[in-house]
């Protein structure tokens, strides 16, 4: 008998690589959601990105993922997939604002200021793209999410075999 979870994990890694897919999906999701793409980075932008990576904790990533689901659940094409209360959505919005302010005004204050001075609004794009990529990796690398993608994984393996 084949262990489905082991088979799915093997297929996932074989077909596309979990880390690469998580990074790609997380980044694409946030870029589509925000409608922005990262421009040419300066050394200050790179420093800000490194600081954001250090400053954003796993709990922050969970909160961002919850906020993304809550926000996307308002779209008419997705409304049937999630039922998020207004109170929950509002709290998640406040929590994201707190995270944004913590990173920009405390954890990465100097890097943020330098990026704003040299690269303008790219500072906010770096923040959201970096945090989104980190959060996406955390979500898409979770065994339950990998295991729940049976149809996708089977289709990818079928295409690899042909």
C-alpha positions as CSV (number, residue, x, y, z in Angstrom):
1,X,0.0,0.0,0.0
2,X,1.3,3.5,-0.9
3,X,1.5,6.1,1.8
4,X,-0.4,9.0,0.2
5,X,1.3,11.7,2.2
6,X,4.7,10.5,1.3
7,X,3.7,10.0,-2.3
8,X,2.3,13.6,-2.5
9,X,5.3,15.1,-0.9
10,X,7.6,13.2,-3.3
11,X,5.5,14.3,-6.2
12,X,5.6,17.9,-5.0
13,X,9.3,18.0,-4.7
14,X,9.8,16.1,-7.9
15,X,7.4,18.2,-10.0
16,X,8.3,21.7,-8.9
17,X,10.2,22.0,-5.6
18,X,8.3,23.1,-2.6
19,X,10.5,26.0,-1.6
20,X,10.6,27.4,-5.1
21,X,6.9,27.0,-5.6
22,X,6.1,28.6,-2.2
23,X,8.3,31.6,-3.0
24,X,6.8,32.0,-6.5
25,X,3.2,31.6,-5.3
26,X,3.7,33.9,-2.3
27,X,5.4,36.6,-4.4
28,X,2.9,36.4,-7.3
29,X,0.0,36.4,-4.9
30,X,1.1,39.6,-3.2
31,X,2.2,41.3,-6.5
32,X,-1.2,40.6,-8.0
33,X,-2.9,41.7,-4.8
34,X,-0.9,45.0,-4.5
35,X,-0.5,45.6,-8.2
36,X,3.2,46.4,-7.8
37,X,6.5,45.0,-8.9
38,X,9.9,45.7,-7.4
39,X,12.0,48.1,-9.4
40,X,15.8,48.2,-9.6
41,X,17.1,48.1,-6.0
42,X,19.8,50.2,-4.4
43,X,22.1,49.1,-1.6
44,X,19.6,50.8,0.8
45,X,16.7,48.7,-0.6
46,X,18.7,45.6,-0.1
47,X,19.6,46.5,3.5
48,X,15.9,47.2,4.1
49,X,14.9,43.8,2.8
50,X,17.5,42.1,5.0
51,X,16.2,44.0,8.0
52,X,12.6,43.1,7.2
53,X,13.5,39.4,7.0
54,X,15.1,39.6,10.5
55,X,12.2,41.7,12.0
56,X,9.2,39.7,10.8
57,X,8.5,36.8,13.1
58,X,6.5,33.6,12.3
59,X,3.5,35.0,14.2
60,X,3.6,38.1,11.9
61,X,3.6,35.8,8.8
62,X,0.5,34.0,10.1
63,X,-1.3,37.3,10.7
64,X,-0.4,38.5,7.2
65,X,-1.7,35.2,5.7
66,X,-4.9,35.5,7.7
67,X,-5.3,39.1,6.5
68,X,-4.7,38.1,2.8
69,X,-7.4,35.4,3.1
70,X,-9.8,37.8,4.8
71,X,-9.2,40.5,2.2
72,X,-9.4,38.2,-0.8
73,X,-12.6,36.6,0.6
74,X,-14.4,39.9,-0.3
75,X,-13.9,39.3,-4.0
76,X,-17.1,38.1,-5.7
77,X,-15.3,35.1,-7.3
78,X,-14.0,34.0,-3.9
79,X,-16.8,34.9,-1.5
80,X,-18.0,31.3,-1.3
81,X,-14.7,30.0,-0.1
82,X,-14.4,31.8,3.2
83,X,-16.7,33.4,5.7
84,X,-14.8,36.1,7.6
85,X,-16.6,38.4,10.0
86,X,-16.2,42.2,9.7
87,X,-14.8,42.3,13.2
88,X,-12.1,39.7,12.3
89,X,-11.3,41.5,9.0
90,X,-11.0,44.8,10.8
91,X,-8.8,43.4,13.6
92,X,-6.5,41.8,11.0
93,X,-6.2,45.2,9.2
94,X,-5.3,46.9,12.4
95,X,-2.7,44.1,13.1
96,X,-1.1,44.6,9.7
97,X,-0.9,48.3,10.3
98,X,0.8,47.7,13.6
99,X,3.3,45.4,11.9
100,X,4.0,47.9,9.2
101,X,4.6,50.7,11.7
102,X,6.7,48.5,13.9
103,X,9.0,47.6,11.0
104,X,9.2,51.1,9.5
105,X,9.4,53.0,12.8
106,X,11.2,50.7,15.2
107,X,12.8,47.5,13.9
108,X,14.1,48.9,10.6
109,X,13.8,52.6,11.2
110,X,17.2,53.6,9.7
111,X,17.0,51.3,6.7
112,X,13.5,52.5,6.0
113,X,14.6,56.2,6.2
114,X,17.6,55.5,3.9
115,X,15.4,53.7,1.3
116,X,12.7,56.4,1.4
117,X,15.4,59.0,0.8
118,X,17.1,57.2,-2.1
119,X,14.4,55.1,-3.6
120,X,11.1,56.7,-2.5
121,X,8.0,54.6,-2.3
122,X,10.0,51.5,-3.1
123,X,10.4,51.1,0.7
124,X,6.7,50.1,1.1
125,X,6.9,47.8,-1.9
126,X,10.0,46.1,-0.4
127,X,8.2,45.6,2.9
128,X,5.0,44.1,1.4
129,X,6.8,41.9,-1.2
130,X,9.3,40.6,1.4
131,X,6.7,39.9,4.1
132,X,4.4,38.4,1.5
133,X,7.1,36.1,0.1
134,X,8.0,35.0,3.6
135,X,4.3,34.4,4.5
136,X,3.6,32.6,1.3
137,X,6.6,30.2,1.9
138,X,5.3,29.5,5.3
139,X,1.8,28.7,4.0
140,X,2.7,26.7,0.9
141,X,5.4,24.6,2.7
142,X,3.0,23.4,5.4
143,X,2.3,19.7,5.1
144,X,-1.5,20.1,5.2
145,X,-1.4,22.6,2.3
146,X,1.0,20.4,0.3
147,X,-1.2,17.4,1.0
148,X,-4.3,19.3,0.0
149,X,-3.0,19.9,-3.4
150,X,-3.6,16.3,-4.6
151,X,-5.2,17.3,-7.9
152,X,-2.5,19.8,-8.8
153,X,0.3,17.4,-7.9
154,X,-1.2,14.6,-9.9
155,X,-1.6,16.8,-12.9
156,X,2.0,18.1,-12.6
157,X,3.3,14.5,-12.3
158,X,1.3,13.5,-15.3
159,X,2.8,16.3,-17.4
160,X,6.3,15.4,-16.2
161,X,5.8,11.8,-17.3
162,X,4.6,12.7,-20.8
